[in-house]
Amino acid sequence: MKHKNLKSLFAVAAVFVLVSTLGASALGDQDAADARPVKASAQVYQDQWRLIWEDHVTWTRIVIIGILDGLNNSAVENYTERLLENAGDMGALLSPFYGKEAGTEFTNLITTHLVEAAGILVTLKNGGDPTAQLTAWYQNGHDIAVFMNKLNPGNWKLAETGAMWKEHLDATVNESLANLGHDWNAEVMAYNKIVSLAMHMADFISVGVIKQMPQRFDGVSLAFAQ
């Protein structure tokens, strides 16, 4: 149900983008004279990012359990496929503000983040050494931070954004190792931290967009004055 609600939000956003893009040239003379720019709701945009990040950590956790606990391969494949949809959802929320190319690049970076994470889990499950994979994974996290900083240098400062992504990766590693070691209490604590970090990351991204482009949103003065 949550995923269906997310798709409905994207459908509404798509209509908004289409109407905004068409502009006065696609309207009749009288309609063009009366037309006013349509703005997105700042609160809705923030909620969309929170929903996407909730999706991100929930399905990541399911994949962690699926791989490390040795669930049926078909189940793990389906869980992973669902997790990978999250990358496209994130890119779709950036595209209306930074362009389709930027949205696609962000999608690709998040896809790499997820695929490399799955590879690390498989190595751990098989008793291998994931050092090289972890190095590449953390580099990808840095690459995401660099890309975000390029899009929005005023609100997504590189040091802060990089530290945020590193903390997310660290917490995910801790969750995975706790599961691998059958330390269930530590696993629960790690996941609680991941959820808290995810909500921070969601707000960091959405508020960054809103502060950079306040003219594109309604409700900025009320919800994001500080």
N, C-alpha and C positions, 0 to 999 in steps of 0.2 A: 504493500500500500504506500509506504514511504517513497519508493522509487517511482510509482505512478504519479504521486504528488509532485515529485521533482520534475518529471517530464511535462506535467501541466504547467509548471512555472516557466519552463523553457519555451513552451508553446506561446504563452502570453508575452514573454520577452521577445520572441521572434516577430510577433505581430507588431509590437512596439517599434522594433528596429526597422521593419518594412515601412511602416507608416512614416517614421521619421526620415527615412532615406528618400522616399518618393517626393516629399516636399510639395511646394506650391505648384510645380510644373505638372503634377498628375491630378490636380484638383481643378474644378471649375473656377471661373473668375470670382464669383461671389464667395465660394468656399475658400479660395486662396486668400481673399481679403480678410476673412474671419479666422483663418487658421492660426493656431498658436503652437509653439513647440511642445511636444509631449515629453514630460519628464518621468523618469523612473522613481519609484519610492525608495528612499535611502534605507528604510527599515526592511523592506522586502529584499533588497539586494543583500543586506547583511544576513538576513535569515537564509537566503539561498546558499551563501557561502558556509554558514554553520551546518546546514543540512548536508552539503557536499562533503565537508570534513567529517561529520558524523558517519557518513557512508564510508569514507576513506578508512577510518580506523576500525570500523566494525568489520568490513570485509577483509581488511588486512589481518585482523585477529582470526577470522574464520579460516583464512588461508594458512596462517601460522599453525593453528591447531590441526588443520587437515593434513598438512605435509609432515609435521613433526610427530603427530600421533598415528601416522600411517593409515589414514582413511582411504577408502576406495578411490582409485585413480580417476574414475569418471566423475566422482564427486568433487575432487580437488580441481579437475579441469574446469568444471562448471563454476566453482567458486572463484577461480582465478579469472575466468572470462568475465564474470560479473564485476570483479574488482577493477579490471582494466577499463571498464566503461567509465569509471570515475575520472580517469585522465581526460577523456573527451568532455565530460561535464564541466571540469575546471576550465578547460580552454574555451568552451562555449560562453562562460561568464565573463571572460576577458575580451573576447572578440568584438563585442559592440563598442568597446571603449578604446581598444588599441589596434583594432583591425584583425582581419581573418588570419593573416600571416603570423602575427604575434600569438594569436590564440592557438594556431596549429603548432607553433614552436613550443609553447608551454605544454600542450598536450603531449608532444613527443618527449619532452623532458620528464614529465610525470610518468609516462609509460615506461621509460627507461628506469626510473626510480622503482617502479613496481615489479618489472621483469627481473631486474637485478636482485631485488629483495627475495623473490621466489627462488632464484638460483642459489642464493646464500643459504636459504632454508634447506634446500635439497642437499647441499654439501654437508651441512650440519647433521642432517638426518642420516647420511651415509658415512658419517665419521671422518669426513675429510677436513682439510684446512682451508677455511674461507678467507684467509688474509688478503689475497690479491683481489678477490671479489669485494671485500669490504672497502678496500682502498678505492676501487672504481666507484662504489656506491656513494662513499663520502664525497668523492670528486663530483659526482652527479649532483649531490645536494648543494655543493658550492656553485656549480654551473647554474642551477635553478636560481640561487640567490643573486648571482651576477646578472642573469637575464631580467629578474624582477627589478633590480636596481637600475638597469638600463631603461626600463619602461617608466619607472617612477622614482627618480633619484632623490626627490625631496622627502618622500614619505617611506620609501623602502630602502633605507640606507644600508650599504653593503655589510658593514660590520654587524648591525642588528639583525638583518635578514639572514646572514650566514650563520650567526649564532643560534637563531631560531630553528633553522633547518637541522643544524648539528644536534641540537637538543632533542628534536623529533627522532632523528636516526638513533641517537644513543638510547632513548627510551624504548624504541622498537627492538633494538638489540637485547636490552635487558629483559624485555618481555619474552623474547624467543629463547634466551638462555635459561630463564627461569622455567619455561615449559620443558625444555630439553632435559633439565636437571630434576624435573618433577617437584620443584619448589612452588607449590600451588599458591601459597600465601604471597610470595614475592611476585608471582605472575599477576595476581589480582592487583597488587599495589602498583606494579608497572603499568598495567592497563589503565588504572584510574588516573595515573599521571599522564598517560598518552591522551586520554579524553580531554583532560584539562588543557594540555598543550594544543590540542587540535582546535578547541574553541578559541584559544588565543590567536592561533594562526589564521583561522577564518576571519576574525575581526580585524587582525592586522592587514589582511589583504583587502577586505571590503572597505574598511575605513580609509585605507590608503588611496583606493580609487576615488572614493567620494570626496576626500579632501583635495585631491588633485584636480577633479572636475566637478566642483560643487554645482555648477550651472546645469549639469545634466540630471540633477536629482531634486526631488521635493523632500522637505522635512529635514534638511541639513542643519538649519539653525536650531532646531529643537533637539535632534538626536545626536548631533556630532559637533556641537558648539565648542567642545574642549578638545 
